[in-house]
Amino acid sequence: MSMHRREFLQLLAVAAAGGLALHNGRAEAARAGEVFYDLPRFGNVSLLHMTDCHAQLLPLHFREPSVNLGVGAMAGQVPHLVGEHLLRRFGIPPGSAEAHAFTCLDFTEAARNYGKVGGFAQLATLVKRLKASRPGALLLDGGDTWQGSATALWTRAQDMVDAAKLLGVDLMTLHWESTYGAERVKEVEEKDFAGRIDIVAQNVRTTDFEDPVFKPYVIREINRVPVAIIGQAFPYTPIANPRWLTPEWSFGIQEQGLQQAVEQARAEGAQVVVLLSHNGMDVDLKLASRVSGIDAIFGGHTHDGVPAPVVVANPGGRTLVTNAGSNGKFLGVMDFEVKDGRVADFRYRLLPVFADLLPADAEMAAFIQRVRAPFAERLAEPLALTEGLLYRRGNFNGSWDQLLLDALMAEKEAEIAFSPGFRWGTTLLPGETLTMEQLMDQTAITYPWTTVTRMSGATIKTVLEDVCDNLFNPDPYYQQGGDMVRVGGLQYACEPAAAMGRRISDMRLNGRPLEADKLYTVAGWAPVAEEARDAGEPVWEVVARYLRGRRVVPLATPAQPVLKGVAGNPGLI
């Protein structure tokens, strides 16, 4: 590729200043990347943090949300800022590569300018550089690592288990990992990870005697400083995902147990205590205000790429709350200066992982090629050409969600369709070929079955109200994961700040009001009830059949509810 001199000089100038500009030339971009990723070492304790990669081994595109509404005390607060609101809050120059990494602004053009993000071969290069410059640094994995791709599903996560070891992960916690079943998770812990990677989760216990299922925390010495890493698995796993996959494990936030773990770790000599969390950022912020003695929370689950920590005051002092995005797009770098047995200062940087600015690590690249080889033909099957941008991320329907809903309604002859409010799933640019691999990026779960049911209008409203309360309850401890259920065929209005049971109104089907006592045919997928196991064909088979019959995915605007009471909200573009 060629680069105009003006663009080249702009790139180097901005890179030298800590930002990044256009990179149409590979060699020039690589040199700029050397500057961009050259973080001066600070302090004597360093922790690297990744989360929610969702089994994506290769570089990809991932569009950040245009709708991320906060309610109650969180309205207009981090992480509920999107687009220009986020850029202003963190002082990120519009049009820069970091603006592309952290927002959805001008996404298609910016994605073509800056290239793909993530990729384990590129991430491995960055991790090795940072560990070399920061002796003793630990790599923390916040979970949602084993799920989200075809190869992870087809290998029962073995590709990601091996990739994590090769990447140099030191500790991890859990969420979607549990959907492979308790037996599989323990098998990995006791065999693959033995002596290599610790799984930590203070809030997972047995349902009979409340014995710990995993280590609640570990203490590691970094440059002679004892550092405690406490784990917090996703608290609502048995609600958001099938209970039958982990029938003998209990979860929950377990605030009191966390406080006890902090105090015990301090009593054992820990001078730094951090929480490796999969709570979601709103929950972490509340938790940080109520539990004392945690120096920092490295958060995940909500996929929020937050450029700087939120400092939360609590009775014991303060806690730094971070969240490191998703899909391998970011790597968090926390440097602590520890003096006299406590954290005296810190530096933090959430680094976007631009695939074109980091050379692929040879060992990781070879591994990725090897593990994908048996599935290459199946992954590469072309299904259709997309005319528009396909994305999934935001409080309501994305264009990928709309495609799944349209397919369900067409193939199952349903009037209405529901699709889960999943946050994971890669982005496809206009004009690209949609392959089986990209379809699996949206659907690869261990309970993929499709359903067709008859539901009354009253039941449909109850479903929408329940999910809406999970998303918009003003108390973060009652937000049980995910975004709003994606809805096809049905138009409705939503008032996020309204009281429970009053958020959903004006439900219409083909322009006519939904009747409370009338039955409607509703298609869906990903049922969590055990009786639904193997009840219908996997969703990817349904959608693949739909795509093969069309060959082109037409440009379409995802259906959105009419939003009420959100004018001027910085969580909305």
KAVEN-V545974 format. One record per pair of residues at least 6 apart in sequence whose ideal C-beta (glycine too) atoms are under 6 Angstrom apart, sorted by the first residue. I is the first residue (numbers start at 1). GAP is how many residues later the second one is. D is the distance in Angstrom with one decimal. If there is no record, write none. Layout:
i:I gap:GAP d:D
i:I gap:GAP d:D
This chain:
i:1 gap:23 d:5.3
i:1 gap:24 d:5.5
i:3 gap:21 d:4.5
i:3 gap:22 d:3.5
i:3 gap:25 d:5.7
i:7 gap:15 d:5.1
i:8 gap:20 d:5.3
i:10 gap:11 d:4.6
i:11 gap:10 d:4.3
i:11 gap:12 d:5.8
i:11 gap:21 d:5.1
i:12 gap:20 d:5.7
i:14 gap:6 d:6.0
i:14 gap:7 d:4.2
i:15 gap:17 d:3.9
i:15 gap:20 d:4.5
i:15 gap:21 d:4.9
i:16 gap:19 d:5.5
i:19 gap:77 d:5.1
i:19 gap:79 d:6.0
i:20 gap:16 d:5.3
i:20 gap:77 d:3.8
i:22 gap:91 d:5.3
i:23 gap:6 d:3.4
i:23 gap:333 d:6.0
i:29 gap:327 d:5.3
i:29 gap:328 d:5.6
i:33 gap:324 d:3.0
i:33 gap:325 d:6.0
i:41 gap:92 d:5.5
i:41 gap:93 d:5.7
i:42 gap:293 d:4.1
i:42 gap:305 d:4.4
i:43 gap:292 d:4.6
i:43 gap:293 d:5.0
i:43 gap:294 d:3.5
i:44 gap:179 d:4.7
i:44 gap:294 d:5.7
i:45 gap:177 d:4.8
i:45 gap:180 d:5.2
i:45 gap:227 d:5.8
i:45 gap:291 d:4.2
i:45 gap:293 d:5.4
i:46 gap:88 d:3.8
i:46 gap:91 d:4.0
i:46 gap:289 d:5.1
i:47 gap:91 d:5.5
i:47 gap:93 d:6.0
i:47 gap:287 d:4.8
i:48 gap:82 d:5.9
i:48 gap:89 d:5.8
i:48 gap:91 d:4.6
i:48 gap:285 d:5.9
i:49 gap:91 d:4.8
i:49 gap:249 d:4.4
i:49 gap:275 d:5.1
i:49 gap:283 d:3.7
i:50 gap:91 d:5.8
i:50 gap:281 d:5.6
i:51 gap:91 d:3.0
i:51 gap:249 d:3.3
i:51 gap:273 d:4.9
i:52 gap:92 d:4.3
i:52 gap:248 d:5.1
i:52 gap:251 d:5.5
i:52 gap:274 d:3.8
i:53 gap:92 d:5.5
i:53 gap:275 d:4.5
i:54 gap:90 d:5.7
i:54 gap:94 d:2.8
i:54 gap:273 d:6.0
i:54 gap:370 d:4.2
i:55 gap:92 d:5.8
i:55 gap:93 d:4.1
i:55 gap:94 d:3.9
i:55 gap:97 d:3.6
i:55 gap:105 d:5.1
i:56 gap:271 d:5.2
i:56 gap:272 d:5.5
i:57 gap:63 d:4.8
i:57 gap:311 d:4.9
i:58 gap:61 d:5.5
i:59 gap:57 d:3.7
i:59 gap:59 d:5.5
i:59 gap:60 d:3.6
i:59 gap:296 d:3.6
i:60 gap:56 d:5.6
i:60 gap:58 d:5.6
i:60 gap:366 d:4.6
i:61 gap:50 d:5.0
i:61 gap:55 d:5.9
i:61 gap:366 d:4.2
i:62 gap:265 d:4.6
i:62 gap:267 d:5.8
i:62 gap:365 d:5.3
i:63 gap:41 d:5.0
i:63 gap:44 d:5.1
i:63 gap:328 d:4.0
i:63 gap:330 d:5.8
i:63 gap:364 d:4.6
i:64 gap:39 d:5.4
i:64 gap:40 d:4.8
i:65 gap:17 d:5.8
i:65 gap:328 d:4.8
i:65 gap:329 d:3.9
i:66 gap:16 d:5.8
i:66 gap:38 d:5.1
i:66 gap:328 d:5.9
i:66 gap:507 d:4.2
i:67 gap:327 d:4.4
i:67 gap:328 d:4.6
i:67 gap:505 d:5.4
i:68 gap:12 d:5.2
i:68 gap:14 d:5.2
i:68 gap:503 d:4.7
i:69 gap:326 d:5.6
i:69 gap:427 d:5.4
i:69 gap:500 d:6.0
i:69 gap:502 d:4.3
i:70 gap:7 d:5.7
i:70 gap:10 d:3.1
i:70 gap:501 d:5.5
i:71 gap:401 d:4.8
i:71 gap:403 d:5.2
i:71 gap:425 d:5.4
i:71 gap:426 d:5.4
i:72 gap:402 d:3.0
i:74 gap:6 d:5.8
i:74 gap:208 d:5.6
i:76 gap:494 d:5.0
i:78 gap:232 d:5.4
i:79 gap:202 d:4.8
i:79 gap:225 d:3.7
i:79 gap:227 d:5.4
i:80 gap:491 d:4.0
i:81 gap:8 d:5.5
i:81 gap:489 d:5.1
i:82 gap:489 d:5.8
i:82 gap:491 d:5.7
i:83 gap:20 d:5.2
i:83 gap:22 d:5.5
i:83 gap:490 d:4.5
i:85 gap:485 d:3.6
i:86 gap:16 d:5.9
i:86 gap:17 d:5.7
i:87 gap:7 d:5.8
i:87 gap:12 d:5.7
i:90 gap:217 d:4.4
i:92 gap:6 d:5.1
i:92 gap:7 d:5.3
i:97 gap:17 d:4.9
i:100 gap:10 d:3.9
i:100 gap:14 d:5.2
i:101 gap:251 d:3.6
i:102 gap:203 d:5.3
i:108 gap:281 d:5.6
i:108 gap:321 d:5.9
i:111 gap:318 d:6.0
i:115 gap:240 d:5.8
i:115 gap:241 d:4.2
i:116 gap:239 d:4.5
i:117 gap:212 d:4.6
i:117 gap:236 d:5.6
i:118 gap:209 d:5.5
i:118 gap:210 d:3.2
i:118 gap:211 d:5.3
i:118 gap:235 d:5.4
i:119 gap:236 d:5.0
i:120 gap:43 d:5.5
i:120 gap:244 d:5.5
i:121 gap:239 d:3.7
i:121 gap:240 d:5.0
i:121 gap:243 d:4.4
i:121 gap:244 d:4.2
i:122 gap:231 d:5.9
i:122 gap:233 d:5.0
i:122 gap:236 d:4.1
i:122 gap:238 d:6.0
i:123 gap:205 d:5.6
i:123 gap:230 d:5.7
i:124 gap:43 d:5.5
i:124 gap:237 d:3.8
i:124 gap:240 d:4.1
i:125 gap:233 d:4.9
i:125 gap:234 d:5.7
i:125 gap:236 d:4.6
i:126 gap:205 d:5.9
i:126 gap:232 d:5.7
i:127 gap:12 d:6.0
i:127 gap:41 d:5.7
i:131 gap:6 d:5.0
i:136 gap:86 d:4.1
i:136 gap:87 d:5.1
i:138 gap:32 d:4.3
i:139 gap:29 d:5.3
i:139 gap:30 d:5.1
i:139 gap:31 d:5.2
i:140 gap:31 d:5.5
i:140 gap:136 d:5.1
i:140 gap:158 d:5.6
i:141 gap:28 d:4.7
i:141 gap:31 d:3.8
i:142 gap:136 d:5.7
i:142 gap:158 d:3.4
i:143 gap:30 d:4.9
i:143 gap:31 d:4.9
i:143 gap:32 d:4.7
i:143 gap:135 d:4.5
i:143 gap:157 d:5.9
i:144 gap:31 d:5.1
i:144 gap:32 d:4.8
i:145 gap:15 d:5.5
i:146 gap:6 d:5.8
i:146 gap:11 d:3.7
i:146 gap:14 d:4.6
i:146 gap:31 d:4.7
i:147 gap:29 d:3.8
i:148 gap:276 d:4.9
i:149 gap:295 d:5.7
i:150 gap:287 d:5.8
i:150 gap:290 d:3.7
i:150 gap:294 d:5.5
i:151 gap:8 d:4.9
i:151 gap:221 d:6.0
i:151 gap:224 d:5.7
i:152 gap:7 d:5.9
i:152 gap:8 d:5.2
i:153 gap:291 d:4.4
i:157 gap:23 d:5.7
i:159 gap:212 d:4.6
i:161 gap:27 d:5.4
i:161 gap:31 d:5.0
i:165 gap:31 d:5.6
i:166 gap:198 d:5.8
i:166 gap:201 d:5.8
i:169 gap:28 d:5.3
i:171 gap:27 d:4.8
i:171 gap:29 d:5.7
i:171 gap:58 d:5.4
i:172 gap:27 d:5.8
i:173 gap:27 d:5.8
i:173 gap:28 d:5.3
i:173 gap:58 d:4.1
i:173 gap:60 d:5.2
i:173 gap:103 d:5.1
i:173 gap:105 d:5.5
i:174 gap:27 d:6.0
i:174 gap:59 d:4.4
i:175 gap:59 d:3.7
i:175 gap:103 d:4.8
i:177 gap:8 d:5.7
i:178 gap:59 d:5.3
i:178 gap:68 d:5.1
i:179 gap:62 d:5.3
i:179 gap:66 d:5.7
i:179 gap:267 d:5.0
i:181 gap:64 d:4.9
i:182 gap:64 d:4.8
i:189 gap:10 d:5.1
i:198 gap:20 d:5.1
i:199 gap:15 d:4.9
i:200 gap:15 d:5.2
i:200 gap:17 d:5.8
i:200 gap:31 d:2.8
i:201 gap:13 d:4.4
i:201 gap:30 d:4.2
i:201 gap:32 d:4.0
i:202 gap:14 d:3.5
i:202 gap:28 d:5.5
i:202 gap:29 d:5.9
i:202 gap:55 d:5.7
i:202 gap:56 d:5.9
i:202 gap:59 d:4.8
i:203 gap:29 d:5.7
i:203 gap:30 d:6.0
i:203 gap:48 d:6.0
i:203 gap:49 d:5.9
i:203 gap:51 d:3.9
i:204 gap:9 d:4.4
i:204 gap:10 d:5.8
i:204 gap:29 d:5.2
i:204 gap:45 d:5.6
i:204 gap:47 d:5.9
i:205 gap:7 d:6.0
i:205 gap:45 d:5.3
i:206 gap:42 d:5.8
i:207 gap:41 d:5.3
i:207 gap:43 d:5.0
i:213 gap:36 d:5.6
i:216 gap:45 d:4.9
i:217 gap:11 d:5.3
i:217 gap:13 d:4.1
i:217 gap:44 d:5.5
i:217 gap:48 d:5.6
i:218 gap:11 d:5.8
i:219 gap:7 d:5.3
i:219 gap:9 d:4.9
i:219 gap:51 d:5.5
i:220 gap:7 d:5.5
i:225 gap:46 d:5.4
i:225 gap:113 d:4.9
i:226 gap:43 d:4.9
i:226 gap:44 d:4.9
i:226 gap:45 d:5.5
i:227 gap:45 d:4.4
i:228 gap:37 d:3.6
i:228 gap:42 d:3.7
i:228 gap:45 d:4.6
i:229 gap:45 d:5.7
i:229 gap:47 d:5.6
i:230 gap:31 d:5.1
i:230 gap:45 d:5.1
i:231 gap:45 d:5.3
i:232 gap:43 d:5.7
i:232 gap:45 d:4.2
i:232 gap:47 d:5.9
i:233 gap:45 d:5.8
i:234 gap:44 d:4.5
i:234 gap:67 d:6.0
i:235 gap:16 d:5.3
i:235 gap:17 d:5.2
i:235 gap:18 d:4.7
i:236 gap:244 d:4.3
i:236 gap:245 d:5.2
i:237 gap:14 d:5.0
i:239 gap:241 d:5.4
i:240 gap:241 d:4.2
i:242 gap:205 d:5.5
i:242 gap:286 d:4.6
i:244 gap:286 d:4.1
i:258 gap:33 d:5.5
i:259 gap:32 d:5.1
i:262 gap:11 d:5.5
i:262 gap:31 d:4.2
i:262 gap:32 d:6.0
i:265 gap:8 d:5.4
i:271 gap:67 d:5.6
i:271 gap:70 d:4.9
i:272 gap:23 d:5.4
i:272 gap:64 d:6.0
i:272 gap:71 d:6.0
i:273 gap:20 d:5.8
i:273 gap:21 d:5.6
i:273 gap:22 d:5.7
i:274 gap:21 d:5.8
i:274 gap:22 d:4.7
i:275 gap:19 d:5.3
i:275 gap:22 d:4.6
i:276 gap:22 d:5.3
i:277 gap:7 d:5.5
i:277 gap:20 d:5.3
i:277 gap:22 d:4.7
i:278 gap:22 d:4.8
i:278 gap:23 d:4.8
i:280 gap:21 d:4.2
i:280 gap:22 d:4.2
i:281 gap:18 d:5.3
i:281 gap:21 d:5.1
i:281 gap:23 d:5.0
i:281 gap:42 d:4.5
i:282 gap:194 d:3.8
i:283 gap:193 d:4.7
i:284 gap:13 d:4.8
i:284 gap:15 d:4.5
i:284 gap:37 d:5.1
i:285 gap:36 d:5.5
i:286 gap:190 d:4.7
i:288 gap:9 d:5.9
i:288 gap:24 d:3.9
i:288 gap:31 d:4.0
i:288 gap:33 d:5.2
i:289 gap:23 d:5.3
i:289 gap:25 d:5.3
i:292 gap:22 d:5.3
i:292 gap:23 d:5.1
i:292 gap:24 d:2.7
i:293 gap:23 d:5.0
i:294 gap:25 d:4.8
i:295 gap:48 d:5.0
i:296 gap:24 d:4.2
i:297 gap:24 d:4.8
i:298 gap:24 d:5.7
i:299 gap:24 d:4.3
i:303 gap:23 d:3.9
i:303 gap:120 d:4.8
i:304 gap:19 d:4.2
i:305 gap:20 d:3.4
i:305 gap:25 d:5.5
i:306 gap:17 d:4.8
i:307 gap:43 d:5.3
i:309 gap:11 d:3.9
i:309 gap:13 d:4.9
i:309 gap:39 d:5.4
i:310 gap:11 d:4.6
i:311 gap:7 d:5.5
i:312 gap:7 d:5.0
i:312 gap:9 d:5.6
i:322 gap:10 d:5.9
i:324 gap:6 d:5.0
i:324 gap:8 d:4.3
i:329 gap:24 d:6.0
i:330 gap:20 d:5.2
i:330 gap:22 d:5.9
i:331 gap:20 d:4.9
i:331 gap:22 d:6.0
i:332 gap:18 d:5.1
i:333 gap:16 d:4.9
i:334 gap:14 d:5.2
i:335 gap:12 d:4.5
i:336 gap:7 d:5.1
i:336 gap:10 d:5.2
i:337 gap:7 d:5.0
i:337 gap:8 d:4.3
i:379 gap:57 d:6.0
i:379 gap:58 d:4.0
i:380 gap:55 d:5.7
i:381 gap:54 d:6.0
i:381 gap:55 d:4.3
i:382 gap:51 d:5.0
i:382 gap:53 d:5.7
i:383 gap:51 d:5.1
i:383 gap:161 d:5.9
i:383 gap:164 d:4.1
i:384 gap:50 d:4.9
i:384 gap:163 d:4.3
i:384 gap:167 d:5.3
i:384 gap:168 d:5.8
i:384 gap:169 d:5.0
i:385 gap:48 d:5.7
i:385 gap:167 d:5.2
i:386 gap:42 d:5.6
i:386 gap:46 d:5.9
i:386 gap:48 d:5.4
i:386 gap:167 d:4.4
i:387 gap:167 d:5.5
i:387 gap:168 d:4.3
i:388 gap:42 d:5.3
i:388 gap:167 d:3.7
i:389 gap:41 d:5.6
i:390 gap:9 d:5.1
i:390 gap:10 d:4.8
i:390 gap:38 d:4.1
i:391 gap:7 d:4.9
i:391 gap:8 d:5.7
i:391 gap:9 d:5.9
i:391 gap:36 d:4.5
i:392 gap:6 d:4.1
i:392 gap:8 d:4.1
i:392 gap:9 d:5.5
i:392 gap:33 d:4.0
i:395 gap:88 d:5.1
i:395 gap:89 d:5.5
i:396 gap:88 d:5.3
i:396 gap:164 d:5.2
i:397 gap:89 d:4.9
i:397 gap:161 d:4.0
i:397 gap:162 d:5.4
i:398 gap:160 d:5.6
i:399 gap:159 d:4.9
i:400 gap:25 d:5.8
i:400 gap:42 d:5.5
i:401 gap:18 d:5.4
i:401 gap:85 d:3.9
i:402 gap:156 d:4.2
i:404 gap:15 d:5.0
i:404 gap:139 d:6.0
i:405 gap:12 d:4.4
i:405 gap:14 d:5.5
i:405 gap:83 d:2.9
i:407 gap:136 d:4.3
i:407 gap:139 d:3.8
i:408 gap:9 d:4.1
i:408 gap:115 d:4.1
i:409 gap:8 d:4.8
i:409 gap:79 d:5.5
i:409 gap:80 d:5.7
i:410 gap:136 d:5.8
i:411 gap:131 d:4.9
i:411 gap:135 d:5.3
i:412 gap:40 d:5.1
i:412 gap:111 d:4.1
i:414 gap:107 d:4.7
i:414 gap:108 d:6.0
i:414 gap:109 d:3.7
i:415 gap:74 d:5.6
i:415 gap:105 d:5.2
i:415 gap:106 d:5.1
i:416 gap:73 d:4.4
i:416 gap:74 d:4.9
i:416 gap:104 d:5.7
i:416 gap:106 d:4.7
i:417 gap:71 d:3.8
i:417 gap:106 d:4.5
i:418 gap:67 d:5.4
i:418 gap:106 d:4.2
i:419 gap:67 d:4.0
i:420 gap:106 d:5.0
i:421 gap:61 d:4.1
i:421 gap:62 d:3.6
i:421 gap:63 d:5.2
i:421 gap:64 d:5.3
i:425 gap:16 d:5.5
i:425 gap:17 d:4.3
i:426 gap:15 d:4.5
i:428 gap:10 d:5.7
i:439 gap:101 d:5.5
i:439 gap:104 d:5.9
i:440 gap:100 d:6.0
i:443 gap:96 d:5.0
i:443 gap:97 d:4.6
i:447 gap:79 d:5.9
i:448 gap:90 d:4.1
i:448 gap:91 d:5.0
i:449 gap:86 d:5.3
i:449 gap:87 d:4.6
i:450 gap:75 d:4.7
i:450 gap:86 d:4.0
i:450 gap:87 d:5.8
i:450 gap:89 d:5.3
i:450 gap:92 d:5.5
i:451 gap:73 d:5.0
i:451 gap:76 d:5.5
i:451 gap:85 d:5.5
i:452 gap:71 d:5.2
i:453 gap:69 d:5.4
i:454 gap:65 d:4.6
i:455 gap:65 d:5.8
i:455 gap:67 d:4.8
i:456 gap:63 d:5.7
i:457 gap:57 d:4.1
i:457 gap:58 d:5.0
i:457 gap:59 d:4.6
i:457 gap:61 d:5.6
i:458 gap:58 d:4.2
i:461 gap:43 d:5.8
i:464 gap:40 d:4.6
i:465 gap:36 d:5.5
i:465 gap:39 d:5.3
i:467 gap:18 d:4.6
i:468 gap:35 d:4.7
i:469 gap:31 d:4.9
i:470 gap:10 d:4.5
i:471 gap:13 d:5.4
i:472 gap:24 d:4.3
i:473 gap:6 d:5.5
i:490 gap:19 d:5.7
i:491 gap:17 d:4.6
i:492 gap:12 d:5.8
i:492 gap:15 d:4.5
i:492 gap:69 d:5.1
i:493 gap:12 d:4.8
i:493 gap:13 d:4.3
i:493 gap:68 d:5.8
i:493 gap:69 d:4.1
i:493 gap:71 d:6.0
i:494 gap:9 d:5.8
i:494 gap:67 d:4.2
i:494 gap:69 d:5.8
i:495 gap:8 d:5.3
i:495 gap:69 d:4.0
i:495 gap:70 d:5.1
i:497 gap:68 d:5.1
i:507 gap:7 d:4.1
i:525 gap:14 d:4.0
i:566 gap:6 d:5.6
